[in-house]
Amino acid sequence: MSLVVVPVRYPLTADSKRTLREAIRVAEDRDASLTVLHVDLYQDSHNVTRVDLKRTVEREFGSIDRARYVVRKGFLVEESILEEVAAENADVVVIGSRQASRWRRTLRKVFSDPDIDSFLREKLDCTVITVGS
């Protein structure tokens, strides 16, 4: 079965809601499972739990079939997302345009002209969908 991963902020921002709405649509279209991922930063921890995330998402979108809710602790959001996507062997990652911009800035420090979609496809071998704001 296919897997779609969507990283979101908690509490859900307008951008996260747009991104999540698209990820739900993609998961339904592909008859895939969905992992809703939030990275709770060590340096700015809000002690978000999986239950908090699930309740908030379900309050906004209702119950989602075959959804899994994951909260990871980390220092870098981008690194934690990459680790989760790789560990779950996701087929699709749906990210917001702001997340893509942060990844570009991070990668620009290492590479001269990073293309986030190509980078993620190369590193993760999955489809990357970027949702604009």
C-alpha positions as CSV (number, residue, x, y, z in Angstrom):
1,M,0.0,0.0,0.0
2,S,1.2,3.5,-0.8
3,L,2.1,6.0,1.9
4,V,1.7,9.8,1.9
5,V,3.6,11.8,4.5
6,V,2.6,15.4,5.3
7,P,4.6,17.5,7.8
8,V,2.5,20.1,9.6
9,R,2.9,22.8,12.3
10,Y,1.2,22.6,15.6
11,P,-1.1,24.3,16.2
12,L,-2.2,24.1,12.6
13,T,-1.5,27.2,10.6
14,A,-3.4,28.3,7.5
15,D,-0.5,26.9,5.4
16,S,-0.5,23.6,7.3
17,K,-4.3,23.3,6.7
18,R,-3.9,23.9,3.0
19,T,-1.0,21.4,2.8
20,L,-2.9,18.8,4.9
21,R,-6.1,19.2,2.7
22,E,-4.0,18.5,-0.4
23,A,-2.3,15.5,1.3
24,I,-5.7,14.0,2.3
25,R,-6.8,14.4,-1.4
26,V,-3.7,12.8,-2.7
27,A,-4.0,9.9,-0.2
28,E,-7.6,9.3,-1.2
29,D,-6.8,9.5,-4.9
30,R,-4.0,7.0,-4.5
31,D,-5.8,4.8,-2.0
32,A,-2.9,5.4,0.3
33,S,-2.3,5.6,4.0
34,L,-1.5,9.0,5.4
35,T,1.1,10.0,8.0
36,V,0.6,13.4,9.6
37,L,3.9,14.5,11.0
38,H,4.8,17.2,13.4
39,V,8.4,17.9,14.5
40,D,8.5,19.3,18.1
41,L,11.9,21.1,18.3
42,Y,14.0,20.4,21.3
43,Q,15.0,24.1,21.5
44,D,11.4,25.3,21.3
45,S,9.4,22.3,22.6
46,H,5.7,22.7,23.2
47,N,5.5,19.1,24.4
48,V,3.0,18.3,21.7
49,T,1.6,14.7,21.9
50,R,0.3,12.4,19.2
51,V,-3.1,12.7,20.8
52,D,-3.0,16.5,20.6
53,L,-2.1,16.4,16.9
54,K,-4.8,13.8,16.1
55,R,-7.5,15.7,17.9
56,T,-6.6,19.0,16.2
57,V,-6.5,17.5,12.8
58,E,-9.8,15.6,13.3
59,R,-11.5,18.7,14.6
60,E,-10.5,20.5,11.4
61,F,-11.0,17.7,8.8
62,G,-13.0,14.9,10.6
63,S,-11.8,11.4,10.9
64,I,-9.3,10.4,8.2
65,D,-9.2,6.8,7.1
66,R,-5.9,5.0,7.4
67,A,-4.2,8.1,9.0
68,R,-1.3,7.8,11.4
69,Y,-0.2,10.7,13.6
70,V,3.4,11.1,14.5
71,V,5.2,13.6,16.7
72,R,9.0,13.5,16.5
73,K,11.5,15.5,18.6
74,G,14.4,17.0,16.8
75,F,16.8,19.9,16.4
76,L,16.2,20.5,12.7
77,V,12.7,20.2,11.2
78,E,14.1,19.3,7.8
79,E,16.3,16.6,9.0
80,S,13.6,15.1,11.2
81,I,11.2,15.1,8.2
82,L,13.8,13.4,6.0
83,E,14.4,10.7,8.6
84,E,10.7,10.0,9.0
85,V,10.0,9.8,5.3
86,A,13.0,7.5,4.8
87,A,12.1,5.3,7.7
88,E,8.6,4.9,6.5
89,N,9.6,4.4,2.9
90,A,7.0,7.0,1.8
91,D,5.8,7.1,-1.8
92,V,4.7,10.8,-1.6
93,V,5.7,13.8,0.5
94,V,3.4,16.8,0.5
95,I,5.0,19.9,1.7
96,G,4.0,23.6,1.9
97,S,5.8,26.1,-0.2
98,R,7.1,27.8,3.0
99,Q,8.7,24.5,4.1
100,A,10.2,24.1,0.6
101,S,11.6,27.6,0.9
102,R,13.2,26.7,4.3
103,W,14.7,23.6,2.8
104,R,16.1,25.6,-0.1
105,R,17.8,28.0,2.3
106,T,19.2,25.2,4.3
107,L,20.5,23.4,1.2
108,R,21.9,26.6,-0.3
109,K,24.4,26.6,2.5
110,V,25.7,23.3,1.3
111,F,25.1,23.4,-2.4
112,S,25.3,26.3,-4.9
113,D,21.8,26.0,-6.5
114,P,19.6,23.4,-4.7
115,D,16.4,22.2,-6.3
116,I,14.5,20.9,-3.3
117,D,12.3,18.6,-5.4
118,S,15.3,16.9,-7.1
119,F,17.1,16.7,-3.8
120,L,14.3,15.0,-2.0
121,R,13.6,12.6,-5.0
122,E,17.3,11.7,-5.1
123,K,17.6,11.2,-1.3
124,L,14.2,9.6,-0.8
125,D,13.1,8.1,-4.1
126,C,9.6,9.5,-3.7
127,T,7.2,12.0,-5.3
128,V,7.3,15.4,-3.8
129,I,4.2,17.7,-4.1
130,T,4.6,21.3,-3.0
131,V,1.4,23.2,-2.1
132,G,1.5,26.9,-2.7
133,S,0.0,29.5,-0.3
